[in-house]
Amino acid sequence: MQKLNWKSEFVNSCRDKTFVRRVKRFHTAEDGMMTIMTLFFIMIVFTAAGFAVDVMRYERERAKLQYALDRAVLAAADLDQELCPKDVVVDYLQKEGLDQYLVGEPQVEPANLCGSDAITLEGYRRVAASAEIDIEMHFMKWQGIKTIASAATSVAEEAIDDVEISLVLDVSGSMNSQNRLVNLKVAAQNFIQEMSDKTEDGKLSISIVPYATQVTLPDYLMDELNTTGTNPHANCINFASDEFNTSTFDIDLNRPATLHFTAWGDYDRRPIGGIVSSEICDRRSSREMAILQKDPEVLKEHIRNFEAAGNTSIDLGLKWGLTLLDESFQPVIARLAGGEIPSEFASRPGAFASNDAMKVIVLMTDGANTTQYQIEPDFRDEAGTSNVWW
C-alpha cells in the first residue's frame, strides 16, 4: 500500500501560485458585507418600531383613561347635578368599561350631597378621583417589560360667583320670652360673619328683613315705589292676596301704603296732636330693612338694635325676602346703586336663568302667623279726613 506523505503534499500545494492567489483574494473580498449590515439595521429598526408601537398604545390607553376621568369629575362637580357625585363618577367610567381601574372612592367636598341638597351655603363643590391601569406591552416584553402602569388623577371644582342672601328675622312681641330675640341676634350675627369670611369682597350681598305686624321700608326705597295714600311717620306697603303666590314684584303697580294707625288702644290723640303708639307700621329705624349690604359690621350693628314688639306676619317678611332676590326688582336696585346700596350690586338681583348666583332665604322665627291689620278701602279716601282714629 502506497504511503501518503501529507507534508510533502501540503508543501507542494503552497508552492502552487493559484492557491496563494485564492487565499489572498478571500482575505480582501467584500462580497456579502451589505447584506449583513442590512439585516443588522433591519433588526434595529424593527425593534425601535415595535417599541414605538407600544409607546403609542400606552399613550392611547392613558389618554382614554384620563379623558374619561376628566369628564366624570366635571359632571359630578356641577352644582346643578342632583345625582350623588360619587355615583356620577362611577357611572361615567362604567360606560367606558374603566370603572375597575378606580383607586378608592372619589373624594367630594364639602360633602357627598344628593338631590335637593346638592347645593349648600358654601357655594362650591369639589370632586377628585384617581385611577390606575397596567397596559400590556407587545414588543417591550422581549426585553422583560411586560406591562407599564399608567395613573390618572382629575380634580374639578365649581363655585358660584355671587351669593345673594335674605335674612328674614322675626322681631314680634313673642320673641321677648325665653331669650328668643337674644339667641336670634347671636345666630344671625354669627351667620353673617361666617358667610363674609367665606366669600370674596363684592361677591356676597345680604339683606335683612325684620318683620312683626308689618315690614318697614327705608325712605330711599319707598321713594322708588309707586304707592297710594300717605304715612308721614313710617313706610310700609300692603300687598294684594294674589301677590303672595309669586316672587315677582311688579314695579309699575300702585300699591297702598300702610296708613298710620294702631289696632291696640282707642285713645284719641287729636286734641294734643300726638301720634299713636304701637302703630302697625313701626316708625323705629331699627325696624327698617337693610338692603343688599356687604359690610358685616354694618349688618351686625343693625341686628343688635332689634327690639321685639307686635304681631307675627311671616308671609310679609318672606314676601320682601323673596322680592330682594327676584330679578324683577333689579331696576329698582340699579337706581339705588352707588348711594345707599354698594355700586357693585347694581346688576342684582341676578337673573334666575344665568345660574351665576346662589339665592338663599334664611328665616328665623318662633311661631306661626297671627293677625294682620289694614285700613279698609272705604276709609282711605284722601279727599277728606277719615273717621277712623285708632
C-alpha positions as CSV (number, residue, x, y, z in Angstrom):
1,M,0.0,0.0,0.0
2,Q,1.3,3.4,-1.0
3,K,2.2,5.6,1.8
4,L,0.8,9.3,1.7
5,N,3.3,11.9,2.6
6,W,0.9,14.7,3.7
7,K,3.7,17.0,4.5
8,S,5.1,16.8,1.0
9,E,1.6,17.3,-0.5
10,F,0.9,20.4,1.6
11,V,4.3,21.9,0.7
12,N,3.6,21.3,-2.9
13,S,0.2,22.9,-2.7
14,C,1.6,26.0,-1.1
15,R,4.1,26.3,-3.9
16,D,1.1,26.4,-6.3
17,K,0.6,30.2,-7.0
18,T,-3.1,29.7,-7.8
19,F,-3.8,28.6,-4.3
20,V,-2.0,31.6,-2.8
21,R,-3.9,34.0,-5.0
22,R,-7.2,32.5,-3.9
23,V,-6.3,32.9,-0.3
24,K,-5.3,36.5,-0.8
25,R,-8.5,37.2,-2.7
26,F,-10.6,35.7,0.0
27,H,-8.9,37.8,2.6
28,T,-9.5,41.1,0.8
29,A,-13.0,40.3,-0.7
30,E,-16.0,42.4,0.5
31,D,-18.8,40.5,-1.2
32,G,-21.8,40.0,1.1
33,M,-20.9,42.7,3.6
34,M,-24.0,44.9,2.7
35,T,-26.4,42.0,3.2
36,I,-25.1,41.5,6.8
37,M,-25.3,45.2,7.6
38,T,-28.8,45.5,6.1
39,L,-30.0,42.6,8.2
40,F,-28.5,44.2,11.3
41,F,-30.1,47.6,10.6
42,I,-33.5,46.0,9.9
43,M,-33.4,44.4,13.3
44,I,-32.7,47.7,14.9
45,V,-35.5,49.5,13.0
46,F,-37.9,46.7,13.7
47,T,-37.1,46.8,17.4
48,A,-37.4,50.6,17.6
49,A,-40.7,50.5,15.6
50,G,-42.0,47.8,18.0
51,F,-41.1,50.0,21.0
52,A,-42.8,53.0,19.3
53,V,-46.0,51.0,18.8
54,D,-46.0,50.0,22.5
55,V,-45.5,53.7,23.5
56,M,-48.3,54.8,21.2
57,R,-50.6,52.1,22.6
58,Y,-49.6,53.2,26.1
59,E,-50.4,56.8,25.4
60,R,-53.7,55.9,23.7
61,E,-54.9,54.0,26.8
62,R,-53.6,56.6,29.2
63,A,-55.4,59.4,27.3
64,K,-58.6,57.3,27.2
65,L,-58.5,56.8,31.0
66,Q,-57.6,60.4,31.7
67,Y,-60.3,61.8,29.3
68,A,-63.0,59.6,30.9
69,L,-62.0,60.6,34.4
70,D,-61.9,64.3,33.5
71,R,-65.4,64.1,32.0
72,A,-66.7,62.2,35.1
73,V,-65.5,64.6,37.7
74,L,-66.6,67.6,35.7
75,A,-70.1,66.2,35.5
76,A,-70.1,65.3,39.2
77,A,-68.9,68.7,40.3
78,D,-71.7,70.5,38.5
79,L,-73.7,72.4,41.1
80,D,-76.8,71.6,39.1
81,Q,-76.1,67.9,39.3
82,E,-78.8,66.3,41.5
83,L,-77.3,62.8,41.5
84,C,-74.7,61.8,44.1
85,P,-71.3,62.9,42.8
86,K,-69.6,59.6,43.6
87,D,-72.3,57.7,41.6
88,V,-71.8,60.0,38.7
89,V,-68.0,59.3,38.5
90,V,-68.5,55.6,38.7
91,D,-71.3,55.6,36.1
92,Y,-69.2,57.6,33.6
93,L,-66.3,55.1,33.9
94,Q,-68.6,52.1,33.8
95,K,-69.9,53.2,30.4
96,E,-66.3,53.4,29.2
97,G,-65.5,50.0,30.7
98,L,-62.9,51.6,33.0
99,D,-64.6,51.5,36.4
100,Q,-62.4,48.6,37.7
101,Y,-59.4,50.9,37.5
102,L,-60.7,53.4,40.1
103,V,-58.4,53.8,43.1
104,G,-60.5,54.1,46.1
105,E,-63.7,56.2,46.2
106,P,-64.0,59.7,44.6
107,Q,-63.5,62.4,47.1
108,V,-66.3,65.0,47.4
109,E,-66.3,68.4,49.2
110,P,-67.9,69.8,51.2
111,A,-70.0,66.6,51.4
112,N,-71.4,63.9,49.1
113,L,-74.8,65.6,49.0
114,C,-77.5,64.4,46.6
115,G,-80.9,65.5,45.2
116,S,-82.3,68.7,46.6
117,D,-79.3,69.1,49.0
118,A,-76.9,69.3,46.1
119,I,-76.2,73.0,46.6
120,T,-75.1,74.1,50.0
121,L,-74.4,77.5,51.5
122,E,-70.7,77.0,50.9
123,G,-71.5,77.7,47.3
124,Y,-69.0,75.3,45.8
125,R,-68.4,71.6,45.1
126,R,-65.0,69.9,44.6
127,V,-64.7,66.3,43.2
128,A,-61.4,64.4,43.0
129,A,-60.8,60.9,41.6
130,S,-57.8,58.7,40.7
131,A,-57.4,55.6,38.5
132,E,-54.6,53.3,37.6
133,I,-54.2,50.8,34.8
134,D,-51.5,48.3,33.8
135,I,-51.0,48.4,30.0
136,E,-49.7,45.2,28.3
137,M,-46.6,45.6,26.1
138,H,-46.4,43.6,22.9
139,F,-42.8,44.3,21.9
140,M,-41.1,45.5,25.0
141,K,-41.8,42.2,26.7
142,W,-38.9,40.8,24.6
143,Q,-36.8,42.9,26.9
144,G,-38.6,41.8,30.0
145,I,-41.1,44.7,30.2
146,K,-44.5,43.0,30.3
147,T,-46.6,45.9,31.4
148,I,-46.3,49.7,32.2
149,A,-48.5,51.2,34.9
150,S,-50.5,54.4,33.9
151,A,-52.0,56.6,36.6
152,A,-54.6,59.3,36.1
153,T,-55.9,61.9,38.6
154,S,-58.5,64.5,38.0
155,V,-60.0,67.3,40.1
156,A,-62.9,69.6,39.3
157,E,-64.5,72.3,41.3
158,E,-67.4,74.6,40.6
159,A,-68.1,77.7,42.6
160,I,-70.8,80.2,42.5
161,D,-69.6,83.7,41.7
162,D,-72.3,85.7,43.5
163,V,-74.2,84.9,46.7
164,E,-77.4,86.8,47.5
165,I,-79.0,86.2,50.9
166,S,-82.1,87.5,52.5
167,L,-82.2,87.2,56.3
168,V,-85.9,87.3,57.3
169,L,-85.9,87.8,61.1
170,D,-88.9,87.7,63.5
171,V,-89.0,90.7,65.9
172,S,-92.5,90.2,67.1
173,G,-93.5,90.5,70.7
174,S,-93.3,86.8,71.4
175,M,-89.5,87.0,70.8
176,N,-89.2,88.7,74.2
177,S,-89.8,85.5,76.1
178,Q,-87.1,82.9,76.9
179,N,-84.3,84.9,75.4
180,R,-85.5,84.2,71.9
181,L,-84.5,87.5,70.5
182,V,-81.2,87.4,72.3
183,N,-80.5,84.0,70.7
184,L,-81.7,85.2,67.3
185,K,-79.3,88.1,67.4
186,V,-76.3,85.8,68.2
187,A,-77.2,83.3,65.5
188,A,-77.8,86.0,62.8
189,Q,-74.6,87.8,63.6
190,N,-72.6,84.6,63.6
191,F,-74.1,83.6,60.3
192,I,-73.3,87.0,58.7
193,Q,-69.7,86.8,59.9
194,E,-69.2,83.2,58.7
195,M,-70.6,84.0,55.2
196,S,-68.5,87.1,55.0
197,D,-65.3,85.2,55.9
198,K,-66.0,82.5,53.2
199,T,-66.6,84.9,50.3
200,E,-64.6,87.5,48.4
201,D,-65.4,91.1,48.7
202,G,-68.1,92.2,46.4
203,K,-69.4,88.6,45.9
204,L,-71.8,88.5,48.8
205,S,-74.8,90.7,49.4
206,I,-77.0,90.3,52.4
207,S,-80.4,91.9,53.0
208,I,-82.0,92.0,56.5
209,V,-85.8,91.9,56.7
210,P,-87.0,92.4,60.3
211,Y,-90.8,91.7,60.4
212,A,-93.5,91.9,63.0
213,T,-97.0,93.0,62.1
214,Q,-95.6,94.8,59.1
215,V,-92.2,95.3,57.3
216,T,-90.8,98.8,57.4
217,L,-89.0,100.2,54.3
218,P,-86.3,102.8,54.4
219,D,-87.1,106.2,52.9
220,Y,-84.8,105.8,49.9
221,L,-86.6,102.6,48.9
222,M,-90.1,103.9,49.5
223,D,-89.3,106.9,47.2
224,E,-88.6,104.5,44.3
225,L,-92.0,102.7,44.5
226,N,-95.5,103.7,43.3
227,T,-97.9,104.0,46.3
228,T,-101.3,105.4,47.1
229,G,-102.0,107.0,50.5
230,T,-99.6,108.7,52.8
231,N,-98.0,107.9,56.2
232,P,-95.7,110.7,57.3
233,H,-94.1,108.6,60.1
234,A,-93.1,105.3,58.6
235,N,-93.0,103.3,55.3
236,C,-94.9,100.1,54.8
237,I,-96.8,98.6,51.9
238,N,-100.0,96.5,51.7
239,F,-99.8,93.6,49.2
240,A,-102.8,92.1,47.5
241,S,-103.6,88.5,48.3
242,D,-102.5,87.2,44.8
243,E,-99.1,88.8,45.2
244,F,-98.2,86.2,47.8
245,N,-98.4,83.5,45.1
246,T,-95.3,84.7,43.3
247,S,-91.9,86.1,44.0
248,T,-92.2,88.6,41.2
249,F,-92.6,92.3,42.2
250,D,-94.4,94.5,39.6
251,I,-92.5,97.8,40.0
252,D,-95.1,99.6,37.9
253,L,-98.1,98.7,40.1
254,N,-99.5,101.2,42.5
255,R,-99.8,99.7,46.0
256,P,-101.5,101.1,49.0
257,A,-99.2,102.4,51.7
258,T,-99.9,101.3,55.2
259,L,-101.6,104.2,57.0
260,H,-100.7,105.5,60.4
261,F,-102.9,103.6,62.9
262,T,-102.9,101.1,65.7
263,A,-105.0,98.1,66.5
264,W,-104.2,98.3,70.2
265,G,-105.7,101.2,72.0
266,D,-108.5,103.7,71.5
267,Y,-107.0,106.9,73.0
268,D,-108.0,110.0,70.9
269,R,-104.8,111.9,70.3
270,R,-106.3,114.6,68.1
271,P,-106.6,117.2,70.9
272,I,-102.8,117.1,71.6
273,G,-101.7,116.4,68.0
274,G,-99.7,113.3,69.0
275,I,-99.1,110.2,67.1
276,V,-100.4,106.8,68.0
277,S,-98.3,104.2,69.9
278,S,-97.7,100.6,68.8
279,E,-98.5,101.6,65.3
280,I,-99.0,98.9,62.6
281,C,-96.2,100.3,60.5
282,D,-93.3,100.7,63.0
283,R,-91.5,104.0,62.7
284,R,-88.3,102.9,64.5
285,S,-85.2,102.9,62.3
286,S,-84.2,99.6,63.8
287,R,-87.3,98.1,62.1
288,E,-86.3,99.1,58.6
289,M,-84.9,96.7,56.1
290,A,-81.2,96.7,55.3
291,I,-81.0,96.2,51.6
292,L,-78.1,94.5,49.7
293,Q,-75.2,95.3,52.0
294,K,-71.8,93.8,52.2
295,D,-70.2,95.2,55.3
296,P,-70.6,92.6,58.1
297,E,-70.2,95.2,60.9
298,V,-72.9,97.4,59.5
299,L,-75.3,94.4,59.2
300,K,-74.4,93.1,62.7
301,E,-75.0,96.6,64.3
302,H,-78.4,96.7,62.6
303,I,-79.3,93.4,64.2
304,R,-78.0,94.4,67.7
305,N,-80.6,97.3,67.7
306,F,-83.6,95.0,67.3
307,E,-86.4,95.3,69.9
308,A,-89.3,92.8,70.0
309,A,-93.0,94.0,69.7
310,G,-96.1,93.4,67.6
311,N,-97.8,90.5,65.9
312,T,-96.2,87.9,63.6
313,S,-96.5,88.3,59.8
314,I,-94.2,85.6,58.3
315,D,-95.9,86.0,54.9
316,L,-94.9,89.7,54.7
317,G,-91.3,89.0,55.8
318,L,-90.9,86.2,53.3
319,K,-92.5,88.3,50.5
320,W,-90.0,91.0,51.0
321,G,-87.2,88.5,51.4
322,L,-88.1,87.0,48.0
323,T,-88.6,90.4,46.4
324,L,-85.0,91.3,47.2
325,L,-83.8,88.1,45.4
326,D,-86.1,88.4,42.4
327,E,-84.8,89.6,39.1
328,S,-88.0,91.7,38.6
329,F,-86.7,94.1,41.4
330,Q,-83.3,94.7,39.6
331,P,-84.3,98.1,38.0
332,V,-85.1,99.5,41.5
333,I,-81.7,98.3,42.8
334,A,-79.9,99.7,39.8
335,R,-81.3,103.2,40.5
336,L,-80.1,103.0,44.1
337,A,-76.7,101.5,43.5
338,G,-73.8,103.9,44.2
339,G,-75.8,105.6,47.0
340,E,-77.4,103.6,49.8
341,I,-76.5,100.4,48.1
342,P,-72.9,99.5,47.0
343,S,-72.3,100.2,43.3
344,E,-71.1,96.6,42.6
345,F,-74.6,95.3,43.3
346,A,-76.2,97.4,40.5
347,S,-76.9,94.2,38.5
348,R,-78.6,92.4,41.4
349,P,-80.8,90.6,42.0
350,G,-79.3,88.4,39.2
351,A,-81.3,86.6,36.6
352,F,-82.6,83.2,37.6
353,A,-81.7,81.6,34.3
354,S,-78.0,82.6,34.4
355,N,-77.1,80.2,37.3
356,D,-74.3,82.6,38.2
357,A,-75.7,83.4,41.6
358,M,-76.8,81.5,44.6
359,K,-80.0,82.9,46.1
360,V,-80.8,82.0,49.7
361,I,-83.5,82.9,52.2
362,V,-82.9,82.3,55.9
363,L,-86.0,82.6,58.1
364,M,-85.7,82.8,61.9
365,T,-89.0,82.7,63.8
366,D,-90.6,81.3,66.9
367,G,-94.1,80.6,65.7
368,A,-96.9,80.9,63.3
369,N,-98.7,83.9,61.7
370,T,-101.1,85.9,63.8
371,T,-103.5,88.8,62.9
372,Q,-102.6,91.5,60.3
373,Y,-104.5,94.8,60.0
374,Q,-105.2,97.1,57.2
375,I,-107.5,100.1,56.8
376,E,-110.5,99.2,54.6
377,P,-110.6,100.9,51.2
378,D,-113.6,103.0,52.1
379,F,-111.7,104.7,54.8
380,R,-108.6,105.5,52.8
381,D,-110.2,108.4,50.9
382,E,-107.5,111.2,50.6
383,A,-110.1,113.8,49.7
384,G,-111.3,114.1,53.3
385,T,-110.4,113.2,56.8
386,S,-111.0,109.6,57.8
387,N,-113.3,109.0,60.8
388,V,-111.1,106.1,61.9
389,W,-108.6,107.2,64.6
390,W,-107.1,104.2,66.3
